[in-house]
C-alpha cells in the first residue's frame, strides 16, 4: 500500500522513528510536508540520539505546516504521547479514560512483570537483572538462544525479552525469528542488545523480530525506559484502546 495513501486514513497521531529503514523517516517527513492538503496529522518524531543539523532544519521547515514534536528518549516519547492522548480524553468513554490514567502509573505497569534476559555475558546479565529487580520486575536468564526458547516456553507469562545478538549455539537473530514464528509471541516485546553497533544492525534486528535495539554497553536506566515504553504499548494494544471510538 502506498504510504501516503495509508496515512490519509483516520489517525489522531503518528509516532515516527527517524531511523527506520536507514533514515527513510526523513524522506517520509518530506513527503508529508509536501502533501499539505491531506497530511495534517500531529507527528511525534523519535530518535534515540541527537538530531543532525539537516534533520533539525527539516523539522523546523515541516513545523510550518504540520504539528510536530521531537523526542530523544523512550520516557519522553511516552510522556509526549500520553500528553497528546489526554488532549482528546474528553471524547473517550469512562473505561478508556481509566486505561489512559493507568499509563501514568509507571511503577504499576512494571511491577511483577517477568523479563527474560538472554545473554552469555554474566556481568551484563547481573547488571541488567539488578536494575530491573530494583524496579520490582522479575528476571529469568539464559546464556544462548536455545536455552532462551526453552525458558520462554516454560515461562509463558514473560512480559518482555532482552536478547543479546552475538551468542554461541544459537544467536539472537535466530532466536528472535524462532520466537516470532510462534503466533502466541507475535506481540511479545523484544529488545535486541548488541556490542558491535554497526550501521545496519538496527534494521537487521527489526527484520529478525525485535521491537527495539540498544547498543552495548547498555545504559541500565535506558533499558528500564524502553521496557516501560514497550510494556505500555502492549498494554494499550491488548486493551484495544481505539481513540477514534467515543
C-alpha positions, 0 to 999 in steps of 0.5 A: 500500500502506498504510504501516503495513501495509508496515512490519509486514513483516520489517525489522531497521531503518528509516532515516527522513528527517524531511523527506520529503514536507514533514515527513510523517516526523513524522506517520509517527513518530506513527503508529508510536508509536501502533501499539505492538503491531506497530511495534517496529522500531529507527528511525534518524531523519535530518535534515540540520539541527537538530531543532525543539523539537516534533520533539525532544519527539516523539522523546523521547515515541516513545523510550518505546516504540520504539528510536530514534536521531537523526542530523544528518549523512550520516557519522553516519547511516552510522556509526549504521547500520553500528553497528546492522548489526554488532549482528546480524553474528553471524547473517550468513554469512562473505561478508556479514560481509566486505561489512559490514567493507568499509563501514568502509573509507571511503577504499576505497569512494571511491577511483577512483570517477568523479563527474560534476559538472554545473554552469555555475558554474566556481568551484563546479565547481573547488571541488567537483572539488578536494575530491573529487580530494583524496579520490582520486575522479575528476571529469568536468564539464559546464556544462548538462544536455545536455552532462551526458547526453552525458558520462554516456553516454560515461562509463558507469562514473560512480559518482555525479552532482552536478547543479546545478538552475538551468542554461541549455539544459537544467536539472537537473530535466530532466536528472535525469528524462532520466537516470532514464528510462534503466533502466541509471541507475535506481540511479545516485546523484544529488545535486541542488545548488541556490542558491535553497533554497526550501521545496519544492525538496527534494521537487521534486528527489526527484520529478525523480530525485535521491537527495539535495539540498544547498543552495548554497553547498555545504559541500565536506566535506558533499558528500564525506559524502553521496557516501560515504553514497550510494556505500555504499548502492549498494554494499550494494544491488548486493551484495544484502546481505539481513540477514534471510538467515543 
